[in-house]
């Protein structure tokens, strides 16, 4: 059982590391900070609740069952952090958010104090590592302590359910998906963890033994519920940058044909070669280097090549945009050949602005790279720029 609980704690810890990957920025963002704190406290709850941890804490302190108020206090702190996270997630005026956060912290702070006081007053000399809730269900003060921590956690989960249902009608996209995961986790916590605990405790009061609900059913349900809630909290914050980096990696690879063509003439600084570079950073370096190369190749642009290939592509039924891309790809390939072989710039050279330089982001460069990568037939009948024969008169170049 301890291994399963520790694995859940490790998953929580990894999530908090991802959220807190930029400590300075995270510390200035209440939403990121509160999300990280909720996830960290959730991981600590699992660590404290593991029988191996409970036995170690009891042995180190010399107090039987000292791990119980520690775990219950940590669970109450986690419940408070969840409510604080919801408050920050909802937003509003800074003063209102601050006031609600302080009230929440004060209420659960009193709850933690009450748990410690009740444990001090109780007679709990027999160490119980897995069934303390049911074993001491009828013991004065321990009974009240167990009910208090369960009620505090129930209040947080029920509030979270209500808030998720309400907000889920007002938002969409990833935020709605995250809210649904949180709602699913909260409901699983209420039914799979809290209800089973309440049932086992009440059964003890009535002289029945349903301890398996508390010792066997509740722990895995609590782990699964907490993981679902954690996924719901981090999904809207982590998935967008993950998607961006995934798209960046795809664009980086699609630029390979263009980069292979112009790499030799680029004078931009070479990017760091560290394996830890994120795809977006690699893509940005490649964009800068390609644009630098396009500037270096501009004097070698032969507009006769561009006009001929454009007209051929239009005659083959290509759209004006596709024809322009095919023509620019052929002109760029010809310019790169001239630059590499040391030829003089053509007489028809002039200022011309490629489509790839007219749009922001990598999309224009990706289109140009794909046009380079197409076989001549697919590019509207484009022919190699080294062909001989009469050339069409160039159109008036666009001014950069």
C-alpha positions as CSV (number, residue, x, y, z in Angstrom):
1,X,0.0,0.0,0.0
2,X,2.8,2.4,0.8
3,X,4.3,1.9,-2.7
4,X,1.1,2.9,-4.4
5,X,0.7,6.0,-2.2
6,X,4.3,7.0,-2.8
7,X,3.8,6.6,-6.6
8,X,0.8,9.0,-6.4
9,X,3.0,11.4,-4.5
10,X,5.7,11.2,-7.1
11,X,3.2,12.0,-9.9
12,X,2.0,15.0,-7.9
13,X,5.6,16.1,-7.4
14,X,6.4,15.9,-11.1
15,X,3.4,18.0,-11.9
16,X,4.4,20.7,-9.4
17,X,7.9,20.8,-10.9
18,X,6.4,21.4,-14.4
19,X,4.3,24.2,-13.0
20,X,7.1,25.8,-11.1
21,X,9.7,25.5,-13.8
22,X,10.2,29.3,-13.8
23,X,10.3,30.1,-10.0
24,X,10.6,33.9,-10.4
25,X,7.7,34.1,-12.7
26,X,5.6,31.6,-10.7
27,X,6.2,33.5,-7.5
28,X,4.7,36.7,-9.0
29,X,1.6,34.9,-10.4
30,X,-0.9,34.0,-7.7
31,X,-2.6,31.5,-9.9
32,X,0.5,29.5,-10.7
33,X,1.7,29.8,-7.0
34,X,-1.6,28.6,-5.6
35,X,-1.8,25.7,-8.2
36,X,1.7,24.6,-7.3
37,X,1.0,24.8,-3.6
38,X,-2.2,22.7,-4.0
39,X,-0.3,20.1,-5.9
40,X,2.6,20.0,-3.5
41,X,0.3,19.7,-0.5
42,X,-1.6,16.9,-2.3
43,X,1.7,15.1,-2.7
44,X,2.6,15.6,1.0
45,X,-0.8,14.2,2.0
46,X,0.0,11.0,0.2
47,X,3.5,10.8,1.7
48,X,2.2,11.3,5.2
49,X,-0.7,8.8,4.8
50,X,1.6,5.9,3.7
51,X,1.8,3.3,6.5
52,X,5.6,3.3,6.3
53,X,5.7,7.1,6.9
54,X,3.2,6.8,9.8
55,X,5.4,4.2,11.4
56,X,8.5,6.3,11.0
57,X,6.9,9.4,12.4
58,X,5.5,7.6,15.3
59,X,8.9,6.1,16.1
60,X,10.8,9.3,15.7
61,X,8.4,11.3,17.9
62,X,7.9,8.5,20.4
63,X,4.1,9.3,20.4
64,X,1.8,6.4,19.2
65,X,-0.3,7.6,16.3
66,X,1.4,11.0,16.0
67,X,1.2,10.6,12.3
68,X,-2.6,10.8,12.4
69,X,-2.9,14.5,13.3
70,X,0.0,15.2,11.0
71,X,-1.8,13.5,8.1
72,X,-5.2,15.0,8.9
73,X,-3.7,18.5,9.3
74,X,-1.9,18.1,6.0
75,X,-5.2,17.0,4.4
76,X,-7.0,20.1,5.8
77,X,-4.2,22.3,4.5
78,X,-4.7,20.6,1.0
79,X,-8.4,21.3,1.2
80,X,-7.7,24.9,2.0
81,X,-5.2,25.2,-0.8
82,X,-7.8,23.8,-3.2
83,X,-10.3,26.5,-2.2
84,X,-7.6,29.2,-2.5
85,X,-6.8,28.0,-5.9
86,X,-10.5,28.2,-7.0
87,X,-10.6,31.8,-5.6
88,X,-7.5,32.8,-7.6
89,X,-8.8,31.0,-10.7
90,X,-12.1,32.8,-10.5
91,X,-10.3,36.2,-10.1
92,X,-11.9,39.5,-9.3
93,X,-10.6,42.6,-7.6
94,X,-7.3,42.1,-5.7
95,X,-8.9,43.2,-2.4
96,X,-11.8,40.8,-2.7
97,X,-9.5,37.9,-3.6
98,X,-7.2,38.7,-0.7
99,X,-10.1,38.9,1.7
100,X,-11.6,35.5,0.6
101,X,-8.2,33.8,0.7
102,X,-7.5,35.1,4.3
103,X,-10.9,33.9,5.5
104,X,-10.4,30.5,4.0
105,X,-6.9,30.2,5.6
106,X,-8.2,31.3,8.9
107,X,-11.1,28.8,8.9
108,X,-8.8,25.8,8.0
109,X,-6.1,27.1,10.4
110,X,-8.6,26.8,13.2
111,X,-9.6,23.4,12.0
112,X,-5.9,22.2,12.1
113,X,-5.5,23.6,15.7
114,X,-8.7,21.8,16.7
115,X,-7.4,18.5,15.3
116,X,-4.1,18.8,17.3
117,X,-5.9,19.8,20.5
118,X,-8.4,16.9,20.2
119,X,-5.6,14.4,19.6
120,X,-3.8,15.7,22.7
121,X,-6.8,15.2,24.8
122,X,-7.6,11.7,23.5
123,X,-6.4,8.4,24.8
124,X,-4.9,6.7,21.7
125,X,-1.9,4.7,23.0
126,X,-2.4,1.7,20.6
127,X,-0.6,2.4,17.3
128,X,-2.8,1.9,14.2
129,X,-1.3,2.4,10.8
130,X,-4.1,1.5,8.4
131,X,-7.4,1.4,10.4
132,X,-7.1,4.3,12.9
133,X,-10.4,5.9,11.8
134,X,-12.5,2.8,12.5
135,X,-10.5,1.5,15.5
136,X,-10.9,4.8,17.3
137,X,-14.3,5.7,15.9
138,X,-15.9,5.5,19.4
139,X,-13.0,6.9,21.4
140,X,-13.8,10.3,23.0
141,X,-11.9,13.2,21.4
142,X,-10.5,10.9,18.7
143,X,-14.1,10.5,17.4
144,X,-14.5,14.3,17.2
145,X,-11.0,14.7,15.5
146,X,-11.9,12.1,12.8
147,X,-15.2,13.8,12.1
148,X,-13.6,17.2,12.0
149,X,-11.0,16.3,9.4
150,X,-13.7,14.5,7.3
151,X,-16.1,17.4,7.5
152,X,-13.4,19.9,6.5
153,X,-12.4,17.9,3.5
154,X,-16.0,17.3,2.5
155,X,-16.8,21.0,2.6
156,X,-13.9,21.8,0.3
157,X,-14.8,19.0,-2.2
158,X,-18.5,20.0,-2.3
159,X,-17.7,23.6,-2.8
160,X,-15.4,22.6,-5.6
161,X,-18.1,20.5,-7.2
162,X,-20.6,23.4,-7.1
163,X,-18.0,25.8,-8.5
164,X,-17.0,23.5,-11.4
165,X,-20.7,23.0,-12.4
166,X,-21.3,26.7,-12.4
167,X,-18.1,27.7,-14.2
168,X,-18.5,24.8,-16.7
169,X,-21.5,26.6,-18.2
170,X,-19.6,29.9,-18.6
171,X,-16.3,28.8,-20.2
172,X,-15.2,26.5,-23.1
173,X,-12.1,24.9,-24.5
174,X,-9.3,23.6,-22.3
175,X,-10.7,25.4,-19.3
176,X,-14.0,23.5,-19.5
177,X,-12.1,20.2,-20.0
178,X,-10.1,21.0,-16.9
179,X,-13.2,21.8,-14.9
180,X,-14.8,18.5,-15.9
181,X,-11.7,16.6,-14.8
182,X,-11.8,18.5,-11.5
183,X,-15.5,17.8,-11.1
184,X,-15.0,14.1,-11.8
185,X,-12.1,13.9,-9.3
186,X,-14.1,15.8,-6.6
187,X,-17.1,13.5,-7.1
188,X,-14.9,10.4,-6.9
189,X,-13.4,11.8,-3.7
190,X,-16.9,12.5,-2.2
191,X,-18.3,9.1,-3.1
192,X,-15.2,6.8,-3.2
193,X,-13.3,8.3,-0.2
194,X,-15.5,10.3,2.1
195,X,-18.7,8.3,1.8
196,X,-16.8,5.1,2.5
197,X,-15.1,6.6,5.5
198,X,-18.3,8.0,6.9
199,X,-20.0,4.6,6.3
200,X,-17.2,2.6,8.1
201,X,-17.2,5.0,11.0
202,X,-21.0,5.0,11.5
203,X,-21.0,1.2,11.2
204,X,-18.6,1.1,14.1
205,X,-20.9,3.3,16.1
206,X,-23.8,0.8,15.5
207,X,-21.7,-2.2,16.3
208,X,-21.0,-3.4,12.8
209,X,-17.7,-4.0,11.0
210,X,-17.3,-2.4,7.6
211,X,-13.7,-1.5,8.1
212,X,-12.7,-2.7,4.6
213,X,-14.4,0.4,3.2
214,X,-12.0,2.6,5.1
215,X,-8.9,0.5,4.8
216,X,-9.2,-1.1,1.3
217,X,-11.7,1.0,-0.8
218,X,-11.1,4.6,0.4
219,X,-7.2,4.9,-0.2
220,X,-7.1,4.0,-3.9
221,X,-10.2,6.1,-4.6
222,X,-8.6,9.1,-2.9
223,X,-5.4,8.6,-5.0
224,X,-7.4,8.4,-8.2
225,X,-9.6,11.4,-7.3
226,X,-6.6,13.6,-6.4
227,X,-4.8,12.7,-9.6
228,X,-7.9,13.6,-11.6
229,X,-8.2,16.9,-9.8
230,X,-4.5,17.6,-10.3
231,X,-4.8,16.9,-14.0
232,X,-7.8,19.2,-14.2
233,X,-5.9,22.1,-12.5
234,X,-2.8,21.8,-14.7
235,X,-4.3,20.9,-18.0
236,X,-5.4,24.5,-19.0
237,X,-1.9,25.8,-17.9
238,X,0.4,23.1,-19.3
239,X,-1.3,21.8,-22.4
240,X,-1.2,25.1,-24.5
241,X,2.6,25.4,-24.3
242,X,2.9,21.6,-25.0
243,X,0.8,22.0,-28.1
244,X,2.9,25.1,-29.1
245,X,6.1,23.2,-28.8
246,X,4.7,20.2,-30.7
247,X,3.7,22.5,-33.5
248,X,7.1,24.2,-33.3
249,X,8.8,20.8,-33.7
250,X,6.7,20.1,-36.7
251,X,7.4,23.4,-38.3
252,X,11.1,23.0,-37.5
253,X,11.2,19.7,-39.4
254,X,9.1,21.0,-42.3
255,X,11.7,23.8,-42.8
256,X,14.5,21.2,-43.5
257,X,14.3,21.5,-47.3
258,X,14.6,25.3,-47.2
259,X,17.3,25.3,-44.5
260,X,19.4,22.7,-46.5
261,X,19.2,25.0,-49.5
262,X,20.2,28.3,-47.8
263,X,22.3,27.1,-44.8
264,X,25.6,27.7,-46.6
265,X,24.9,31.5,-47.1
266,X,23.4,32.3,-43.7
267,X,25.7,34.5,-41.5
268,X,23.4,34.4,-38.5
269,X,25.0,33.2,-35.2
270,X,24.7,29.4,-34.8
271,X,22.3,28.3,-32.2
272,X,23.4,26.4,-29.1
273,X,23.6,22.7,-29.6
274,X,22.4,21.7,-26.2
275,X,19.9,18.8,-26.1
276,X,17.7,20.7,-23.6
277,X,16.7,23.4,-26.1
278,X,12.9,23.4,-26.5
279,X,11.4,23.1,-30.0
280,X,10.1,26.7,-30.0
281,X,13.7,28.0,-29.3
282,X,15.1,25.8,-32.1
283,X,12.4,27.0,-34.5
284,X,13.2,30.6,-33.6
285,X,16.9,30.2,-34.3
286,X,16.1,28.5,-37.7
287,X,13.7,31.3,-38.7
288,X,16.3,34.0,-37.9
289,X,19.0,32.1,-39.9
290,X,16.8,31.5,-42.9
291,X,15.7,35.1,-43.0
292,X,19.3,36.2,-42.9
293,X,20.1,33.9,-45.8
294,X,17.2,35.2,-47.8
295,X,18.6,38.7,-47.4
296,X,22.0,37.5,-48.6
297,X,20.5,35.8,-51.7
298,X,18.2,38.7,-52.7
299,X,20.8,40.2,-55.1
300,X,20.9,36.9,-57.0
301,X,17.1,36.7,-57.6
302,X,16.4,36.2,-61.3
303,X,12.9,37.5,-62.0
304,X,12.8,35.9,-65.4
305,X,12.9,32.5,-63.6
306,X,10.1,33.5,-61.3
307,X,7.9,34.9,-64.1
308,X,8.4,31.8,-66.3
309,X,7.6,29.3,-63.5
310,X,4.7,31.4,-62.3
311,X,3.1,31.5,-65.8
312,X,3.7,27.8,-66.3
313,X,2.0,27.0,-63.0
314,X,-1.0,29.2,-63.7
315,X,-1.3,27.6,-67.1
316,X,-1.4,24.2,-65.4
317,X,-4.4,25.2,-63.3
318,X,-2.6,26.2,-60.1
319,X,-4.1,28.9,-57.9
320,X,-2.3,32.3,-57.9
321,X,-0.9,31.7,-54.4
322,X,0.4,28.2,-55.3
323,X,1.9,29.6,-58.6
324,X,3.6,32.4,-56.6
325,X,5.1,29.9,-54.1
326,X,6.3,27.6,-56.9
327,X,7.8,30.6,-58.8
328,X,9.6,31.9,-55.7
329,X,10.9,28.5,-54.8
330,X,12.4,28.1,-58.3
331,X,13.9,31.6,-58.1
332,X,15.4,31.0,-54.7
333,X,16.9,27.6,-55.8
334,X,18.5,29.4,-58.8
335,X,19.8,32.2,-56.5
336,X,21.3,29.7,-54.1
337,X,23.0,27.9,-57.0
338,X,24.5,31.2,-58.3
339,X,25.7,32.2,-54.8
340,X,27.4,28.9,-54.1
341,X,29.1,28.7,-57.5
342,X,30.2,32.3,-57.3
343,X,28.3,33.6,-60.3
344,X,27.6,37.2,-60.8
345,X,24.1,38.4,-59.9
346,X,21.7,38.4,-63.0
347,X,21.0,41.6,-64.8
348,X,17.3,41.2,-63.9
349,X,18.0,41.3,-60.2
350,X,16.1,43.8,-58.2
351,X,14.3,44.2,-54.9
352,X,11.5,41.7,-54.4
353,X,9.7,40.7,-51.3
354,X,9.0,37.0,-50.9
355,X,5.7,35.9,-49.6
356,X,7.5,34.2,-46.7
357,X,8.7,37.7,-45.5
358,X,5.2,39.2,-45.7
359,X,3.6,37.1,-43.0
360,X,4.5,36.8,-39.4
361,X,5.6,33.5,-37.8
362,X,7.0,30.5,-39.6
363,X,4.0,29.7,-41.8
364,X,5.3,31.6,-44.8
365,X,8.7,29.9,-44.6
366,X,7.0,26.5,-44.2
367,X,5.0,27.1,-47.3
368,X,8.2,28.0,-49.2
369,X,10.0,24.9,-47.9
370,X,7.1,22.7,-49.0
371,X,7.2,24.3,-52.5
372,X,10.9,23.5,-52.7
373,X,10.2,20.0,-51.6
374,X,7.6,19.3,-54.3
375,X,8.6,17.6,-57.5
376,X,8.5,20.0,-60.5
377,X,5.2,18.4,-61.8
378,X,3.4,19.1,-58.5
379,X,4.6,22.7,-58.6
380,X,2.6,23.5,-61.6
381,X,5.1,22.4,-64.2
382,X,8.0,24.3,-62.7
383,X,11.2,23.6,-64.5
384,X,14.8,23.8,-63.3
385,X,16.2,27.3,-63.3
386,X,19.2,26.2,-65.3
387,X,17.1,25.6,-68.4
388,X,18.0,27.5,-71.6
389,X,15.8,29.2,-74.1
390,X,14.0,32.5,-74.3
391,X,12.7,33.9,-71.0
392,X,9.6,35.9,-70.4
393,X,10.0,39.6,-69.6
394,X,10.1,40.1,-65.8
395,X,7.1,41.7,-64.1
396,X,7.7,44.9,-62.1
397,X,9.4,43.8,-58.9
398,X,7.7,44.5,-55.6
399,X,9.4,47.1,-53.4
400,X,10.6,45.6,-50.2
